[in-house]
């Protein structure tokens, strides 16, 4: 029976080298635990996953905006922790649509166009990162209002950012999503997932996460065995630097500070803006 679902497809890069290590058993258990932690980080129970070798398929049978955010946030958290804790870079995508999803007597069957789309998107990218499919962006039109704030001098955009801060620091509109090409990379303009800690709730926290993630990227880049692999890391470094630059500009602006801080905070704090994310807050 066909049903609508959100799909996350993740591929762990360098997994073939990982299985050769003597401590592979312990590392694999930590890897599985990171997945569990990410999917259950906010106590949600509607997401399930299947692991086969270096690939993970995540299925969310709930498809509202909150469920979309929780899936994106789970991929964000797993991306951050897999690299910074285990040195495992991941690549992936998020799609949506109708699938066949059956569980019976220990068997699991997942099939449908969103699975194929997610796999193809993951294979097309040439970096350490994850993107949201254009079809998903089209389906969730309101998405643009939640993550894109081109001019914070406009009061309504500041208000939207305040309500939807968690969306804004978890998804980045970018023209730096690298697609594989025979000679060089083509860059796709779309929406990419920003790796971050679950506890990060503002621009200052995100900057700390990005710097830690960037350090981990640089370390793994120098462990790489070929120029092609190193290119994936360089492509990702460009994106991370873009995220850092964008949020530094926002954090440094008086408009941002005065809107998000109280007068006392504005006088006393110089490190970051602040906005709490409430999962049940209206997304408008």
Number of C-alpha atoms within 10 A of each C-alpha: 7 12 11 16 22 24 27 28 27 25 24 21 17 15 15 11 9 17 15 9 10 9 10 13 12 9 15 14 10 15 19 13 12 19 22 15 15 23 25 16 15 13 9 11 10 15 19 13 15 14 13 8 11 15 17 18 20 23 22 21 17 14 18 12 13 15 17 22 18 22 25 26 27 27 31 23 25 26 30 27 22 19 21 19 12 15 15 21 24 24 22 30 26 32 25 27 19 17 22 14 17 12 9 7 5 5 7 10 11 13 13 14 14 24 24 13 20 24 21 14 21 24 15 15 24 23 28 27 30 29 25 21 21 15 14 17 17 11 12 15 10 13 18 14 16 20 21 17 17 8 11 16 12 11 12 12 17 18 15 19 24 19 20 23 21 23 23 24 23 24 25 21 18 15 13 20 26 22 17 15 12 6 6 10 17 14 17 13 12 16 22 25 24 27 28 27 22 17 10 19 21 22 25 18 18 24 22 15 20 21 14 15 21 20 14 19 25 15 13 18 18 12 11 14 9 10 10 10 19 19 18 20 25 16 19 22 20 14 23 23 14 15 20 20 13 13 19 16 11 18 22 15 14 11 15 20 21 14 16 21 17 12 12 8 14 16 11 10 12 12 11 21 23 22 16 13 17 11 13 7 10 9 15 11
